[in-house]
């Protein structure tokens, strides 16, 4: 049975409105009375609606047509668990939502709305027809969200502002091998084959291009790392600018340490001679005097300290150069691994589609 209310001025869907519409149609035939009494699945068509509401008693409803209305939000459908067909086209909806409980839904028409993202359809496992024409979808990759629906064989996308408008049919043909109808037309096998070949060629060219880009990037980053390593090691003098503080290279650090050691050594030698001649100041502590009575120990301590400082500087230099080199290797490898993974996924998609075409040809 179909409950229908003709076009009228915009109205609110309330209990009184629904009751009057249903009773008017049910009273017309004996079959209608049976449908009402036994809860047999029936369908409803309403127009002039501003908001979806008061449908919680229609739990047996299988088909609901709310096209050409003024609906802004998808709501009030939670109890319609037996719904298999839903038409919300020609409204002013901006977001897909409120459909989670419609697990039996097979046909969904959201064409001619203002929706920019395909989302929130995960529970619609039985979806076979999806109409999304004349919306605001700009990112063609978002269509891949629909690949999870294994029963989907009819898809309408025309009229969306895709940047790749001329190629979206080939894109869909490659990524949806089980699809039989696109934009109300059967998918041409020649277009499909061409799309697969173009996709394979494009993939190969893109892969080669990307490998060349990685190679050039590797050369450039290696040069940068090499220049940096040579600069911090002091192989080339580091240029300082007025807007930057002076940064010392490791060679400069070693020179500073050598200068420091020589100055400390001169002071130590002078102090040793003063203590030996007993010409020290009266305020020098006795323990310091005792320290400078053994020349050999003092000089050994100075040499050991100097050597330790140089070892620390050399270790830091080695760590820095090793880490910058390891960072460069990890960076390039990470980029290569990511591209390899994407290549394998693309090749796997092409192989699956070729297998599908072979099976389809064998059946024919």
C-alpha positions as CSV (number, residue, x, y, z in Angstrom):
1,X,0.0,0.0,0.0
2,X,1.2,3.5,-0.7
3,X,0.2,6.5,1.5
4,X,0.3,9.6,-0.7
5,X,-0.2,13.3,0.0
6,X,-0.1,15.7,-2.9
7,X,2.0,18.8,-3.1
8,X,1.1,21.7,-0.8
9,X,2.6,24.5,1.1
10,X,5.5,23.7,3.5
11,X,4.0,21.8,6.6
12,X,5.1,20.1,9.7
13,X,4.9,16.3,10.0
14,X,2.9,15.8,13.2
15,X,0.7,13.0,14.5
16,X,-2.5,14.5,13.2
17,X,-1.1,15.0,9.8
18,X,0.2,11.4,9.5
19,X,-3.0,9.9,11.0
20,X,-5.2,11.8,8.5
21,X,-3.0,10.8,5.5
22,X,-2.9,7.1,6.5
23,X,-6.6,6.8,7.4
24,X,-7.6,8.4,4.1
25,X,-5.7,5.9,2.1
26,X,-6.5,2.8,4.3
27,X,-10.2,3.4,4.2
28,X,-10.2,3.3,0.5
29,X,-9.6,-0.5,0.1
30,X,-10.2,-3.6,2.1
31,X,-6.5,-4.6,1.4
32,X,-5.5,-1.4,3.2
33,X,-7.4,-2.5,6.3
34,X,-5.6,-5.8,6.3
35,X,-2.3,-4.0,5.9
36,X,-3.0,-1.8,8.9
37,X,-4.2,-4.6,11.1
38,X,-1.5,-7.1,10.4
39,X,1.4,-4.8,10.0
40,X,2.3,-5.8,6.5
41,X,5.1,-3.7,5.0
42,X,3.8,-0.7,3.1
43,X,5.2,2.6,1.7
44,X,4.7,6.3,2.2
45,X,5.1,9.3,0.0
46,X,4.9,12.8,1.5
47,X,5.7,16.3,0.1
48,X,5.8,19.8,1.5
49,X,7.7,18.6,4.6
50,X,10.0,20.8,6.7
51,X,11.1,18.2,9.2
52,X,11.0,14.4,9.6
53,X,9.0,13.6,12.7
54,X,6.3,11.4,14.3
55,X,7.2,8.2,12.3
56,X,7.9,6.0,15.3
57,X,4.7,4.0,14.9
58,X,5.6,3.1,11.3
59,X,7.9,0.2,12.3
60,X,6.7,-2.0,9.3
61,X,7.4,0.7,6.8
62,X,9.5,-0.6,3.9
63,X,9.5,2.3,1.5
64,X,9.7,6.0,2.3
65,X,9.7,8.8,-0.3
66,X,10.5,12.3,1.1
67,X,11.8,13.9,-2.1
68,X,11.1,17.5,-3.2
69,X,10.6,18.8,0.4
70,X,12.3,21.4,2.6
71,X,14.2,19.0,4.9
72,X,17.5,20.2,6.3
73,X,18.4,17.4,8.7
74,X,18.1,13.6,8.4
75,X,16.4,12.6,11.7
76,X,13.4,10.7,13.2
77,X,14.1,7.4,11.3
78,X,15.5,5.4,14.2
79,X,12.4,3.1,14.6
80,X,12.0,2.4,10.8
81,X,14.1,-0.8,11.1
82,X,12.4,-2.5,8.2
83,X,13.0,0.3,5.7
84,X,14.6,-1.0,2.4
85,X,14.0,2.1,0.2
86,X,14.6,5.7,1.2
87,X,14.4,8.7,-1.1
88,X,15.5,12.1,0.3
89,X,16.4,13.7,-3.0
90,X,15.7,17.4,-3.8
91,X,15.9,18.6,-0.2
92,X,18.4,21.0,1.5
93,X,20.4,18.4,3.5
94,X,24.0,19.2,4.2
95,X,25.2,16.2,6.2
96,X,24.6,12.4,6.1
97,X,23.5,11.3,9.5
98,X,20.7,9.6,11.4
99,X,20.7,6.4,9.3
100,X,22.5,4.1,11.7
101,X,19.5,1.9,12.5
102,X,18.4,1.3,8.9
103,X,20.4,-1.9,8.5
104,X,18.0,-3.4,5.9
105,X,18.3,-0.4,3.6
106,X,19.1,-1.3,0.0
107,X,18.2,1.8,-1.9
108,X,19.3,5.3,-0.8
109,X,18.7,8.4,-2.8
110,X,20.4,11.6,-1.6
111,X,20.7,13.4,-5.0
112,X,20.2,17.1,-5.4
113,X,21.1,18.2,-1.8
114,X,24.0,20.1,-0.4
115,X,26.2,17.3,1.0
116,X,30.0,17.6,0.6
117,X,31.1,14.4,2.3
118,X,30.0,10.7,2.0
119,X,30.0,9.4,5.6
120,X,28.1,7.7,8.4
121,X,26.8,4.8,6.3
122,X,28.9,2.0,7.9
123,X,25.8,0.0,9.2
124,X,24.1,-0.1,5.8
125,X,25.6,-3.4,4.9
126,X,22.8,-4.3,2.3
127,X,23.2,-1.1,0.3
128,X,22.9,-1.9,-3.4
129,X,21.8,1.4,-5.0
130,X,23.3,4.8,-3.9
131,X,22.3,8.0,-5.7
132,X,24.4,11.0,-4.9
133,X,24.1,13.2,-8.0
134,X,24.2,17.0,-7.9
135,X,25.7,17.4,-4.5
136,X,28.8,19.3,-3.4
137,X,31.3,16.5,-3.3
138,X,34.7,17.8,-4.4
139,X,37.2,15.1,-3.3
140,X,36.9,12.1,-5.6
141,X,38.9,10.0,-3.2
142,X,35.9,10.2,-0.8
143,X,34.0,7.9,-3.1
144,X,36.4,5.1,-2.1
145,X,34.5,5.1,1.2
146,X,31.8,3.1,-0.6
147,X,34.1,0.2,-1.4
148,X,33.1,-1.4,1.9
149,X,29.6,-2.1,0.5
150,X,30.0,-5.5,-1.3
151,X,26.4,-5.5,-2.7
152,X,26.7,-2.0,-4.3
153,X,26.1,-2.3,-8.1
154,X,24.4,1.0,-8.9
155,X,26.0,4.3,-8.3
156,X,25.1,7.9,-9.4
157,X,27.6,10.7,-9.0
158,X,27.1,13.0,-11.9
159,X,26.8,16.7,-11.2
160,X,29.3,16.8,-8.4
161,X,32.1,19.4,-8.7
162,X,35.0,16.9,-9.0
163,X,38.3,18.5,-10.1
164,X,38.8,15.4,-12.3
165,X,35.3,15.6,-13.7
166,X,36.3,14.1,-17.1
167,X,38.0,11.1,-15.4
168,X,35.8,10.2,-12.5
169,X,34.0,7.4,-14.5
170,X,37.3,5.7,-15.2
171,X,38.3,6.2,-11.6
172,X,35.1,4.5,-10.4
173,X,35.4,1.7,-12.9
174,X,38.8,0.8,-11.7
175,X,38.1,0.9,-8.0
176,X,34.6,-0.7,-8.1
177,X,34.9,-3.8,-10.2
178,X,31.5,-5.2,-9.2
179,X,29.6,-2.1,-10.2
180,X,27.3,-2.6,-13.2
181,X,25.6,0.8,-13.5
182,X,27.1,4.2,-13.2
183,X,25.0,7.4,-13.6
184,X,22.0,5.4,-14.9
185,X,24.1,3.7,-17.6
186,X,25.6,0.3,-17.9
187,X,29.4,0.4,-17.6
188,X,30.9,-0.2,-21.0
189,X,33.5,-3.0,-21.0
190,X,35.7,-0.9,-23.4
191,X,35.8,2.0,-21.0
192,X,36.6,-0.4,-18.2
193,X,39.5,-2.0,-20.1
194,X,40.8,1.4,-21.1
195,X,40.5,2.6,-17.5
196,X,42.6,-0.4,-16.3
197,X,45.2,0.1,-18.9
198,X,45.4,3.9,-18.3
199,X,45.6,3.3,-14.6
200,X,48.4,0.8,-15.0
201,X,50.4,3.1,-17.4
202,X,49.7,6.1,-15.2
203,X,50.8,4.1,-12.1
204,X,54.0,3.0,-13.8
205,X,54.8,6.5,-15.0
206,X,54.1,8.0,-11.6
207,X,56.2,5.3,-9.9
208,X,59.2,6.1,-12.2
209,X,58.7,9.8,-11.7
210,X,58.5,9.4,-8.0
211,X,61.6,7.2,-7.9
212,X,63.5,9.9,-9.8
213,X,62.2,12.5,-7.4
214,X,63.5,10.3,-4.5
215,X,66.8,9.9,-6.1
216,X,67.3,13.7,-6.6
217,X,66.0,14.3,-3.0
218,X,68.6,11.7,-1.8
219,X,71.4,13.6,-3.6
220,X,70.3,16.9,-2.2
221,X,69.8,15.8,1.3
222,X,73.2,13.9,1.2
223,X,74.9,17.1,0.1
224,X,73.2,19.0,2.9
225,X,74.2,16.4,5.5
226,X,77.7,16.3,4.1
227,X,78.1,20.1,4.2
228,X,76.7,20.2,7.7
229,X,79.1,17.4,8.9
230,X,82.1,19.1,7.3
231,X,81.1,22.5,8.8
232,X,80.7,21.2,12.4
233,X,83.9,19.2,12.1
234,X,85.7,22.4,11.0
235,X,86.9,21.1,7.6
236,X,85.5,24.3,6.2
237,X,85.3,27.6,8.1
238,X,81.9,28.4,9.4
239,X,80.6,31.8,8.2
240,X,78.9,33.9,10.9
241,X,76.4,36.6,10.1
242,X,75.4,39.7,12.1
243,X,71.9,38.3,12.6
244,X,73.2,35.0,14.0
245,X,75.4,34.2,17.0
246,X,78.8,32.8,16.3
247,X,78.7,29.0,16.4
248,X,81.9,27.1,17.2
249,X,82.8,24.0,15.2
250,X,84.4,21.0,16.9
251,X,87.8,22.0,15.4
252,X,87.4,25.4,17.1
253,X,86.4,23.7,20.3
254,X,89.6,21.7,20.2
255,X,91.6,24.8,19.6
256,X,89.9,26.5,22.5
257,X,90.6,23.5,24.7
258,X,94.3,23.6,23.7
259,X,94.6,27.3,24.4
260,X,92.9,26.8,27.8
261,X,95.3,23.9,28.6
262,X,98.4,26.0,27.7
263,X,97.3,28.9,29.9
264,X,96.5,26.6,32.8
265,X,99.8,24.8,32.3
266,X,101.7,28.1,32.5
267,X,99.9,29.1,35.7
268,X,100.7,25.6,37.2
269,X,104.4,25.8,36.3
270,X,104.7,29.3,37.7
271,X,103.0,28.1,40.9
272,X,105.3,25.1,41.2
273,X,108.3,27.4,40.9
274,X,106.9,29.8,43.5
275,X,106.2,27.0,46.0
276,X,109.7,25.5,45.4
277,X,111.3,28.9,46.1
278,X,109.0,29.3,49.1
279,X,107.9,32.6,47.8
280,X,104.2,32.0,48.0
281,X,101.7,34.4,49.5
282,X,100.9,34.0,53.1
283,X,97.2,33.6,52.3
284,X,97.8,30.4,50.2
285,X,96.2,27.4,52.1
286,X,98.6,24.7,53.3
287,X,96.8,21.9,51.4
288,X,97.4,23.9,48.1
289,X,101.0,24.3,49.0
290,X,101.3,20.5,49.6
291,X,99.6,19.9,46.2
292,X,102.2,21.9,44.3
293,X,105.2,20.3,46.0
294,X,105.1,17.3,43.6
295,X,105.7,18.6,40.1
296,X,105.2,15.3,38.4
297,X,101.7,14.7,39.8
298,X,100.6,18.2,39.0
299,X,101.7,17.9,35.3
300,X,100.2,14.4,35.0
301,X,96.8,15.7,36.4
302,X,96.9,18.6,33.9
303,X,97.6,16.3,31.0
304,X,94.9,13.8,32.0
305,X,92.3,16.6,32.3
306,X,93.2,17.9,28.9
307,X,93.0,14.5,27.3
308,X,89.6,13.9,28.9
309,X,88.3,17.2,27.5
310,X,89.5,16.3,24.0
311,X,87.8,12.8,24.3
312,X,84.5,14.5,25.3
313,X,84.7,16.8,22.3
314,X,85.6,14.0,19.9
315,X,82.8,11.8,21.2
316,X,80.2,14.6,20.7
317,X,81.5,15.2,17.2
318,X,81.2,11.5,16.4
319,X,77.7,11.3,17.8
320,X,76.5,14.3,15.9
321,X,77.9,13.1,12.6
322,X,76.7,9.6,13.1
323,X,73.2,10.7,14.1
324,X,72.8,13.1,11.2
325,X,73.8,10.3,8.8
326,X,71.4,7.8,10.4
327,X,68.6,10.4,10.2
328,X,69.3,10.9,6.5
329,X,69.2,7.1,5.8
330,X,66.0,6.6,7.9
331,X,64.3,9.5,6.1
332,X,65.0,8.2,2.6
333,X,64.2,4.6,3.6
334,X,60.9,5.7,5.1
335,X,59.9,7.5,1.9
336,X,60.8,4.5,-0.2
337,X,59.0,2.1,2.0
338,X,55.8,4.2,1.9
339,X,55.9,4.4,-1.9
340,X,56.6,0.7,-2.1
341,X,53.6,-0.1,0.0
342,X,51.4,2.2,-2.1
343,X,52.7,0.6,-5.3
344,X,51.8,-2.9,-4.0
345,X,48.3,-1.7,-3.1
346,X,47.8,-0.2,-6.5
347,X,49.1,-3.3,-8.3
348,X,46.9,-5.5,-6.1
349,X,43.9,-3.5,-7.1
350,X,44.7,-3.8,-10.7
351,X,45.3,-7.6,-10.4
352,X,42.0,-8.1,-8.6
353,X,40.1,-6.1,-11.3
354,X,41.8,-8.1,-14.1
355,X,40.8,-11.3,-12.4
356,X,37.2,-10.0,-12.2
357,X,37.2,-9.2,-15.9
358,X,38.5,-12.7,-16.7
359,X,35.8,-14.4,-14.6
360,X,33.1,-12.2,-16.2
361,X,34.4,-13.0,-19.8
362,X,34.5,-16.8,-19.0
363,X,30.8,-16.7,-17.8
364,X,29.8,-15.0,-21.1
